[in-house]
Amino acid sequence: MSLYHEVDGPGDAPVVVLGPSLGTTTGLWAPQLPALTERWRVLRYDLPGHGQSPPPGGGRTLTVGDLAAQVLEILDAEGVTRFAYAGVSLGGAVGAALALSAPDRVASLILCCTSPRFGPPEGWHERAALVRREGVGPVAETAAQRWFAPGFTGAGPYVAMLRATDPAGYAACCDALAAFDVTDRLARITAPTLVIAGAEDVPTPPAGHGDVLADRIPDADLVVVDGAGHLANAERPGPVTGAITRHLDRTWKGLPA
Ligand SMILES: O=C(O)CC1=CCC(=O)O1
């Protein structure tokens, strides 16, 4: 099963892959697209059952390793060997998995509002069971509180992405989050890494999540964005875009795409 993806920007520019979070689509990265496509070829993908990607067949579960392998399939099909990668939350977990499984291909890494471990697996198994039973409605009801700092008024389009998500795809991604734990492997990541954390992120706050990534990944910097919750790139696009472009400029070594 191939993941839906979109490619924007100059054909001869270095490639940056952008990974979405659980319940969102390629549209999550729309605020960064104008700045990034000035000098980068941007490849965005949809998670299984999200946006325009098909759900996993037969109620299958998934691992983050499966998702990373599907992203590599896209890149192979596009003829991309070396790339930079930025991902939000589950999309960031996919980035960490890629940096561990394909270190020679990940030239630069940006881990945004993410974690080496997303809390106790039981919570994710319960959420997967709820969504398999009742659909995505119950988790969409509470998404704005999980995703944004209090007072943010722009949640509507992002919650609409979740409401349109296939329950089997959403649940399979919850299974992937339940099993994900790379805490003890972070020291093996060789890509120059920027960790971006939202100061008001509830699911993956800087303390215990972003700071663990930044402390354990050998060549990592941490930027904490004030006034941002879990989808910091949507809520505070200016500072997040600036941090990403500065990191890409500093770390991309001019290798061809
Ligand atoms: O619970 C949420 O919706 C927040 C989240 C955790 C992992 C992810 O990708 O999103």
The ligand as an SDF file (V2000), in Angstrom:
LIG
                    3D

 10 10  0  0  0  0  0  0  0  0999 V2000
   -3.6350   12.7980   21.2230 O   0  0  0  0  0  0  0  0  0  0  0  0
   -3.3490   13.5010   20.2410 C   0  0  0  0  0  0  0  0  0  0  0  0
   -4.1420   13.7160   19.3250 O   0  0  0  0  0  0  0  0  0  0  0  0
   -1.9710   14.0740   20.1930 C   0  0  0  0  0  0  0  0  0  0  0  0
   -1.0030   13.1940   19.5290 C   0  0  0  0  0  0  0  0  0  0  0  0
   -0.2040   12.2600   20.0910 C   0  0  0  0  0  0  0  0  0  0  0  0
    0.6010   11.6350   19.0640 C   0  0  0  0  0  0  0  0  0  0  0  0
    0.1720   12.3960   17.8750 C   0  0  0  0  0  0  0  0  0  0  0  0
    0.6050   12.2740   16.7270 O   0  0  0  0  0  0  0  0  0  0  0  0
   -0.7880   13.2790   18.1940 O   0  0  0  0  0  0  0  0  0  0  0  0
  1  2  2  0
  2  3  1  0
  2  4  1  0
  4  5  1  0
  5  6  2  0
  5 10  1  0
  6  7  1  0
  7  8  1  0
  8  9  2  0
  8 10  1  0
M  END
$$$$
